[in-house]
Amino acid sequence: MGDRELGRYLSDTSVPHKTQHALAQLSTRMARGDGTTQRWYPEIIALAQNKEPQLRSMAAWVMGQDNHSEEFHQTLRGLIEDPAPLVRWNAALALVRFGDAVGEPELQAMLQPFTLTAPRAGTLKFRLQEQDAVQSGGIVARITEGNNASTVDVLSPVAGKIDRLAAKDGVQIRAGDAIAVVAPGEAQVFEALRALVLIGRSDALPEVERFAAGVPGMPARVRQQALLTAQAIRQRAVQSERAK
């Protein structure tokens, strides 16, 4: 993608996958230290306010590639309050590169199961079952409302696997009722553990140690990272006590 096309899709989000491709290319160039990318920083900041959470999430990830930009820093701090969990989590990961620990609670949340709730009332019909894998944006269930058979899909905002169904198939549910619990996926856990090595607090230890003990389905690299993270958190706690 040339510069002209890149600039076009950063500004025109009518084809979201093109905008995502432009952001990915821009991120690669920024990681290489390409200073010419600064001309598109206003577009990245604008995308961080886009109505589509996928674009806000990716903008947060891209902003982490330049931890010298104070505009990026402040924008990421705002995204910690975003309603979409993936946006908050990408912002928290990016903020670690700025040496900013404000997103540490979100990094802890990345290690914990995520509860899906019903966006509206109606009859629940599951598309996935317990232990099934789910991708971010994947359909977990469908809710049908009223005699006109109006339906809405229940999408998982996070990737992982269905740890537990919190409702029975075919029941009537209310808006806000718990539907399913999603256990976090490998990539999500690993990135959170890597970030917590640098800024994790002592209250993160219970979740970190759970992965250090070994979680079924998680590969050895997650357990190894959890061991390193737990060690780093304990050392920081000791140093903090000594400094008092």
C-alpha positions in Angstrom: 0.0 0.0 0.0 1.5 3.3 -1.1 1.5 6.5 1.0 -1.4 8.0 -1.0 -3.6 4.9 -0.5 -2.5 4.6 3.1 -3.6 8.1 3.9 -6.9 7.6 2.1 -7.9 4.6 4.1 -6.8 6.1 7.4 -9.2 9.0 6.7 -12.0 7.0 4.9 -13.2 4.2 7.2 -16.1 3.1 4.9 -14.1 -0.1 4.1 -13.0 -1.1 7.6 -10.6 -4.0 6.6 -8.7 -1.5 4.4 -8.4 0.9 7.3 -7.1 -2.0 9.5 -4.6 -3.0 6.8 -3.4 0.7 6.6 -3.0 0.8 10.4 -1.0 -2.5 10.4 1.3 -1.2 7.7 1.7 2.1 9.6 2.5 0.2 12.8 5.3 -1.8 11.1 6.8 1.4 9.8 6.6 3.1 13.2 8.3 0.1 14.8 11.2 0.5 12.4 11.6 4.1 13.5 10.2 5.6 10.3 9.8 9.3 11.2 7.7 10.1 8.1 4.8 8.3 9.8 4.2 11.3 12.1 2.2 13.0 9.3 -0.6 10.5 10.0 -0.6 10.8 13.7 -3.8 13.0 13.7 -5.6 10.3 11.7 -4.6 7.6 14.2 -5.8 9.8 17.1 -9.1 10.3 15.2 -9.5 6.6 14.7 -9.2 6.1 18.5 -12.5 7.9 18.7 -14.2 6.0 15.9 -17.6 4.4 16.5 -16.3 0.9 15.6 -14.5 -0.7 18.5 -12.3 -2.8 16.2 -10.8 0.4 14.8 -10.4 2.0 18.3 -8.7 -1.2 19.5 -6.2 -1.2 16.6 -5.5 2.5 16.9 -4.6 1.9 20.6 -2.2 -0.9 19.5 -0.6 1.3 16.9 -0.1 4.2 19.3 2.0 1.9 21.5 4.7 1.9 18.7 5.7 5.5 19.5 6.1 6.0 23.3 7.6 9.4 22.8 4.3 11.0 21.6 2.6 12.8 24.4 -0.6 13.1 22.3 -0.6 9.3 22.0 0.0 9.0 25.7 -3.0 11.2 26.7 -5.2 9.6 24.1 -4.4 6.1 25.4 -5.2 7.3 29.0 -8.6 8.2 27.8 -9.1 4.8 26.1 -8.7 3.1 29.5 -12.3 4.2 30.1 -13.6 2.8 26.8 -16.8 0.6 26.9 -15.2 -2.1 24.8 -12.8 -4.5 26.7 -10.4 -5.0 23.8 -9.9 -1.3 23.5 -9.2 -0.9 27.2 -6.8 -3.8 27.1 -4.9 -2.7 24.0 -4.6 0.8 25.6 -3.3 -0.7 28.9 -0.7 -2.8 27.0 0.4 0.3 25.0 0.6 2.5 28.1 3.2 0.1 29.6 5.5 1.2 26.8 5.1 4.7 28.1 6.1 3.6 31.6 2.5 4.3 32.7 0.8 1.9 35.1 -2.6 3.4 35.0 -4.0 0.5 33.0 -2.7 -2.2 35.5 -6.2 -3.2 36.6 -7.1 -3.9 33.0 -4.1 -6.1 32.6 -5.3 -8.1 35.6 -8.7 -8.3 33.9 -7.1 -9.9 30.9 -6.2 -12.9 33.0 -9.7 -13.4 34.3 -12.8 -15.1 32.7 -15.1 -12.7 30.9 -18.9 -12.9 31.4 -21.1 -12.3 28.4 -24.5 -10.7 29.1 -27.7 -10.5 27.1 -28.0 -7.2 25.1 -31.8 -7.5 25.3 -34.6 -9.7 26.5 -35.9 -12.7 24.5 -35.5 -16.4 23.8 -31.9 -17.6 24.0 -30.5 -20.1 21.6 -26.8 -21.1 21.9 -24.5 -21.4 18.8 -21.6 -22.6 20.9 -21.2 -25.1 23.7 -18.9 -25.4 26.7 -15.2 -25.8 25.8 -15.8 -24.5 22.2 -13.2 -22.0 21.0 -14.5 -18.5 20.2 -12.8 -15.7 18.3 -13.2 -12.0 19.1 -16.5 -11.0 17.4 -17.6 -14.6 17.2 -21.3 -15.5 17.7 -22.0 -17.3 20.9 -25.8 -17.2 21.0 -28.8 -15.6 19.3 -31.7 -14.0 21.1 -35.2 -13.9 19.4 -37.7 -11.3 20.7 -41.5 -11.3 20.3 -43.8 -12.7 17.6 -42.0 -10.8 14.8 -39.0 -13.1 15.4 -36.6 -10.1 15.6 -33.2 -11.5 16.4 -29.9 -10.2 17.7 -26.6 -12.1 17.8 -24.6 -12.2 21.1 -21.0 -11.7 20.1 -18.0 -12.3 22.3 -15.7 -9.2 22.4 -12.8 -11.4 23.5 -11.1 -14.6 22.1 -10.8 -17.7 24.2 -13.1 -20.7 24.9 -16.5 -21.1 26.4 -15.7 -22.1 30.0 -19.3 -22.2 31.2 -22.8 -21.6 30.0 -24.6 -19.4 32.5 -28.1 -20.0 31.1 -30.1 -22.8 29.6 -30.7 -23.1 25.9 -34.2 -22.0 24.9 -35.0 -20.0 28.1 -36.4 -16.5 28.3 -33.8 -14.1 29.5 -33.8 -10.4 30.4 -31.4 -7.8 29.2 -28.2 -7.9 31.3 -28.6 -11.5 32.3 -25.4 -13.6 32.2 -25.2 -15.9 29.2 -21.8 -17.5 29.2 -18.3 -17.2 30.7 -15.4 -17.0 28.3 -12.0 -18.2 29.5 -9.1 -16.0 28.2 -7.1 -17.2 25.2 -3.4 -17.9 25.1 -2.3 -14.7 23.3 -4.3 -12.5 25.6 -2.9 -14.1 28.8 0.7 -14.1 27.5 0.6 -10.4 26.6 -0.9 -9.5 29.9 1.7 -11.5 31.8 4.5 -9.8 29.8 3.2 -6.4 30.7 2.7 -7.2 34.4 6.4 -8.2 34.6 7.0 -4.4 34.4 4.1 -2.9 36.3 2.3 -5.7 38.1 1.3 -5.1 41.8 1.1 -7.6 44.6 -2.7 -7.9 44.2 -2.1 -9.4 40.8 -0.3 -12.4 42.2 -3.2 -14.7 42.8 -4.1 -14.7 39.1 -0.5 -14.8 38.0 0.3 -17.7 40.3 -2.8 -19.6 38.9 -1.1 -19.6 35.5 2.3 -20.3 37.0 0.9 -23.5 38.5 -0.3 -24.5 35.1 -3.7 -24.1 33.5 -5.2 -26.9 31.4 -5.0 -26.0 27.7 -2.3 -23.3 28.2 1.1 -24.1 26.6 4.4 -24.2 28.5 5.4 -20.6 27.4 2.4 -19.2 29.4 3.5 -21.0 32.6 7.1 -19.9 32.1 6.0 -16.3 31.6 3.8 -16.5 34.6 6.7 -17.7 36.8 8.8 -14.8 35.6 6.0 -12.4 36.2 5.3 -13.6 39.7 9.1 -13.3 40.5 9.2 -9.8 39.2 6.2 -8.7 41.2 7.6 -10.1 44.4 10.9 -8.4 43.9 9.2 -5.1 43.3 7.2 -5.5 46.5 10.4 -6.2 48.5 12.2 -3.2 47.0 9.2 -1.0 47.8 9.2 -2.2 51.4 12.9 -1.5 51.7 12.5 2.0 50.3 10.0 3.0 53.0 
